[in-house]
Amino acid sequence: MAASELYTKTSPCSPDWPVGICPAFARVWIPDPEEVWKSAELLKDYKPGDQVLLLHLEEGKDLEYRLDPKTKELPHLRNPDILVGENDLTALSYLHEPAVLHNLRVRFIDSKLIYTYCGIVLVAINPYEQLPIYGEDIINAYSGQNMGDMDPHIFAVAEEAYKQMARDERNQSIIVSGESGAGKTVSAKYAMRYFATVSGSASEANVEEKVLASNPIMESIGNAKTTRNDNSSRFGKYIEIGFDKRYRIIGANMRTYLLEKSRVVFQAEEERNYHIFYQLCASAKLPEFKMLRLGDANNFHYTKQGGSPVIEGVDDAKEMAHTRQACTLLGISESYQMGIFRILAGILHLGNVGFTSRDSDSCTIPPKHEPLGIFCDLMGVDYEEMCHWLCHRKLATATETYIKPISKLQATNARDALAKHIYAKLFNWIVDHVNQALHSAVKQHSFIGVLDIYGFETFEINSFEQFCINYANEKLQQQFNMHVFKLEQEEYMKEQIPWTLIDFYDNQPCINLIESKLGILDLLDEECKMPKGTDDTWAQKLYNTHLNKCALFEKPRLSNKAFIIQHFADKVEYQCEGFLEKNKDTVFEEQIKVLKSSKFKMLPELFQDDEKSISPTSATSSGRTPLTRTPAKPTKGRPGQMAKEHKKTVGHQFRNSLHLLMETLNATTPHYVRCIKPNDFKFPFTFDEKRAVQQLRACGVLETIRISAAGFPSRWTYQEFFSRYRVLMKQKDVLGDRKQTCKNVLEKLILDKDKYQFGKTKIFFRAGQVAYLEKLRADKLRAACIRIQKTIRGWLLRKKYLRMQKAAVTVQRYVRGYQARCYAKFLRRTKAATIIQKNWRMYVVRRKYKIRRAATIVLQSYLRGFLARNRYHKILREHKAIILQKWVRGWLARTHYKRSMHAIIYLQCCFRRMMAKRELKKLKIEARSVERYKKLHIGMENKIMQLQRKVDEQNKDYKCLMEKLTNLEGIYNSETEKLRSDLERLQLSEEEAKVATGRVLSLQEEIAKLRKDLEQTRSEKKSIEERADKYKQETEQLMSNLKEENTLLKQEKETLNHRIVEQAKEMTETMEKKLVEETKQLELDLNDERLRYQNLLNEFSRLEERYDDLKEEMTLMVNVPKPGHKRTDSTHSSNESEYTFSSEIPEAEDIPSRAEEPSEKKVPLDMSLFLKLQKRVTELEQEKQMMQDELDHKEEQVLRSKAKEEERPQLRGAELEYESLKRQELESENKKLKNELNELRKALSEKSAPEVTAPGAPAYRVLMEQLTSVSEELDVRKEEVLILRSQLVSQKEAIQPKNTMTDSTILLEDVQKMKDKGEIAQAYIGLKETNRSSALDCHELNEDGELWLVYEGLKQANRLLESQLQSQKRSHENEAEALRGEIQSLKEENNRQQQLLAQNLQLPPEARIEASLQHEITRLTNENLDLMEQLEKQDKTVRKLKKQLKVFAKKIGELEVGQMENISPGQIIDEPIRPVNIPRKEKDFQGMLEYKKEDEQKLVKNLILELKPRGVAVNLIPGLPAYILFMCVRHADYLNDDQKVRSLLTSTINSIKKVLKKRGDDFETVSFWLSNTCRFLHCLKQYSGEEGFMKHNTSRQNEHCLTNFDLAEYRQVLSDLAIQIYQQLVRVLENILQPMIVSGMLEHETIQGVSGVKPTGLRKRTSSIADEGTYTLDSILRQLNSFHSVMCQHGMDPELIKQVAKQMFYIVGAVTLNNLLLRKDMCSWSKGMQIRYNVSQLEEWLRDKNLMNSGAKETLEPLIQAAQLLQVKKKTDDDAEAICSMCGALTTAQIVKVLNLYTPVNEFEERVSVSFIRTIQMRLRDRKDSPQLLMDAKHIFPVTFPFNPSSLALETIQIPASLGLGFISRV
């Protein structure tokens, strides 16, 4: 369409159209001298040929705008409102100066946005106010983002440069330019801060901190206050930030350009010298600065000329402290710092040196001039010499040299030149030292340069400095134009669009005018070489050379000492005065020589030649020559040549350095930042259109716009175009191919095909075509709105009619119902009256009948009661008499029985005594006969036989006595039972008698008392009756008074109660509130402490990893790998946990590398580890002392036992022999049984089939019966043989002498050492032989001494019987004593029961029942406690016995193994191959796993290092590695092997760390080990033996508790490890979710067609980066499902899963909200709806997974409120109040930011007014919340691990063969 068609006035609004939908007039921009451009609306359609346009201005005036008759150019059209405030100026449909200016003003004033894109340029407007948009949270938000995805920011440009450097392997440059005061330095500073934060440092030197620390130093010596800026950079600098191959900062290098030296000696009004001078003066009172003899800044000539020594809001003393800190950080020592300050102070004092004129050609300095004296003292030079050369100069000719005095003016100029020269040299020296501190020895891989250089300058008087600045800007502008042109060409070629040559401004002629041969700089250098060259002669040469020959050079009309150059930005007039002097930069050589001869060492260093300088920047790390103000290639060799080079002019040096700068920039990819100064008064957020337009023209922004507008400025992807203009298409136009659909539609909508072009991925439009399409779209939407309104209004009226009809019917229904109810009420009342009459009459009659009946019943009751009481008293007296008789007769019978019993027992005792005496006599006689038989030697064999018979008879007697003894025991038990029952019966009768007698006595006493009381009451009754009449009236009166008082008191009481209740309610509410607040505060404090602790753990793990990396790097650097040298894996972490007691044994490969580490680099002492080791040492010392005491106690016991054994050696020997005999006998019997068993097995295997030998078979039963019978018989024989042999052995010991007996303790120790039964038997045989040899000395006995032995055996048997009888007697006495004690306790219990019964009888029935129940409860409780104590004791004994049983079983197993080894091979061969299948019980496993110490590394390797989590999670039980490790720990604890426990736990922890370090980015691995670490921790708690954990276990699990070691400290180590794994899991989650969140939650249209796409500019996506917006909300949900399923498969604790879900949702909410706050294009009503829908889907996911109570939903609350804020109404005060109450989770900064960013997508929406935002801010000013804008997306909630016991029994766990753990065995 033609452009003139847009200059039309649309038809007036129809009355049917709603408010706000009326189509607007076409709007245009017209020039204005005040506001530059004004907005106006067309009142009449424009027709071709019209000379005048009728316009209506915004202030309400009408205007006739005349078109230029020559050009007939129409005024610029204004963009639609929805395009105003765009992030990118190239997104505007109309690209021209007023549109750019208006867009910048709206963003700056209304939205408070200071950054805007203009194609490839970032426009930054100085707000003159500190904004909270540069924090670390903002840096993290921009890190990794594409440039067009976020709102414009300096961080986005820095991120783009950093990303392109890493992606394209090409160096980058950021060119920051602008006027003084526009914010160049701050922008460059923030860009460097971004690189320092994002990239980090490659070494421990923290280079990024040093790079940032260089800023305060350079600002103090290179920045000053000007009329336009309080911190203006008076030099240009280019900082190269170097990066290594991993793109981490390794160093930096700074190059400076054209320092403004003239400021040192002169300042204009309201300006200052460099900041460092004022900082020195402000710090003059410091003790270290007293030697400088400084004072106030107004005392020095060089600091008082501007008349403004103080900057408002700046403390120079504090700034001085910051400068000194920065110097220290950069390695400038204190001595060098004081040297710098001495030189600067000397410059100040030099400025105060005054001259007096002697005549017109000479001058002098006053004698002993104080300023000069101070200057000479500080500089260390001779006063007289310096005084002389300040007033004289040396002239050299070909033959002679002359010393010539100079005038006062010349001397003053020479003094100022010297001061400038010293300051320039000091400036360069500081720059060199800064570069030296930032220099890195590591090879530089790439760099990013930040150019902070002055912008185009024009003043009333422009001199040499402005000329050089504008020359540099001409070069930069040329490079900028070429780069923009190149990018446009690349874009067109990429999209395959025909390229047409675009005309753009080329400033090469202006550059040629300045720098070509016979150019301005060339003529200036030539004039400087002339002996008598002046500024005037140079000006004439310029006129002669360029005037009328170059169109860009002009001469002012009224001046012959000035010239004008037409720069790209504007015409600038330069004054020639001072050009030659500044270009020469002349300093007297004699003054320099005086300074070189200074005693102050630092001063001569400043004036050394360049090749001898100590500057570290002679070459950068990459080998490039630096760009400095010194010559590009320093010469070497002849002194003459050196002097020549020294005379190079400033202009020549600047031109060379500028050429090198341009070469550097051309070799890099440039990024442009244009800083704009909004006003000259430094007012915050104030926009001066005139000043802004000047700077926009000067900085090339408008040229960029012009180049874009000349081609196709508007560019849409096919999908964006389809989404935006889908409303203009019909259903039949929509095809499957989006590209073809767009082509078809555009051909119908825009007939002129030159207005658009189709590229490969985009559609390119000419200027204005998007506005036309927007107009068509708006018209279509308006028509749709009218149709919708028509339908809605009809629906509303129809609904209103139906509502009125329904209301009328309802009213009729209610009226008729009311009438019916009234009639029914009348009928009910009539019937009710009849019923009331009937009931009343009945009531009267019934009342009379009840009164008469009650009187009759009362009379009857009194009469019957009297008769019953008489009858009861008679029966009671008879009963009591009978009881008395019964008790008396019983007492008489018992006394008679006791006498007779006593007599009978006495007779029995006497008879038994007599019988015992007779038996004693018989025994004595028999004894004498035995002695006689000893003397006889005849018939020895017969005597032996007789003795053998006697032995048998005595055995029989013994058996009879035993039977009698058992019978006596039975009789005794029966008698005791009878006596016990009789005793109980007697006790009951006795108690009943006592109770009866007590009752009789009490009743008699009561009768007597009652009689006395009756008499007293009768006498008192009369007196009381008399008094009663008197007091009756008084009481009635008192009662009435009391009633009145009572009513009053009740009222007061009610009021007080009411008040008390209210106060109580208030107090309870306040207390509850306080309690809730306190609990919340405590929870917050607890979470903060947890968070701090976990952050410290995170920091510790990070430092640990960094230490490992550095250690590996050191080993790689120190140890040169040799052939065949084996190196450990890089993932190996040799770091031990700080909580472990012992370190892991180093591997063989690690030992050489550790030995080669330098001994000087010791690890700093860890205080926590030191304290724990100290505690452990004290514990070990205590244990050592306890062991020493126990050893002493044992030694004392041994000594005592030795003494006792010496007294009784024979008895110990007998016991020893008895034990050995017993073992020998058992061994022989065992061999016999084994032989029999083998024979039976052979028989069964030879004769029967395998089925016969099965359990339950007949042969099997016969075998078992035979075995049982044999074992019984064996037991009987064993006892008999052992008794006889013990008797024989004891008699031998009695005969043998004492000296042949060995020490009992030694024998006991030897026997204990003999583990084999065969050894014990051999020892017994040897002992028997020694005893036999000693027995030969007994000649008194018969030949072999057998008679003596037999006699002694009988004696010993008698003693044995006697001891058995005594022991039985003692046991019976103990039982009797116990029975007596039991009887006594029963008596006490009976008495207590009787007392309780008597008390209960006196109580009423209900209380009696309660008391009995209470008593029964207490009794049962006591019994229960006793039973529990007994049960605990039994459990303890059972545990001890089980332990002993295990030990014995183990020893028996070892003995059996030894016996099997002793069996010969022949025996093994003879045995059957297939043994009998004897059934056994299943082995009772104890839930332990045994492994050998040398297999520990294999266990850790197979179970941790090489384990694949996926296979374990799918096929095996969750937490299996944790269970296996714990079962191994249990076995080590069972063995009491602390080294094994320690080593296993330490290896486990270190191996888990290795796995996580190697595969830490795999979610399954991290989740698997988090769940297993938690399960291992829970197992250590569950089986620790602590009561708090044991109560959750089963009885079987409590048996598996650890017994020897307390692993509480290892539990803490595992808890810390679990926290570290959890934090690593969160980081893995974050890395996986981060790319999905923005695309899925914000960019993807879940509800199709709701959000419209607005026109976008060049920065929609980063160049050469593909659109990655493929993630949707379903992608996020699928990923969440994947996370949840993996955690559930790994058996993670449910509470831990909830915490992970909460953290995931927090990340989603925080990242989404942060991107929403930083993206203007996302803040719209439709986007709010999308966000709310997405959040609802996330909540639905939580419901499906039963995670609603995890707190995850609450983390999304800020995002939900932000979405609601986008959708609510935002106009009135009520809306503001609603917003303030709704957005409780958002901070004030976030609410205001969302309102500022709110952008309408369609014309029907309205922007938020500034007044509404101010209202919100006023209402929220009292809210105390964080000023932080963004949420901390890196925040990790503190994690807790609630105890979760396992119900899995350890003994049931099976180890699969796939784990390769065959070397461990179950126990």
Disulfide bonds with the S-S distance in Angstrom:
Cys13-Cys22 1.09
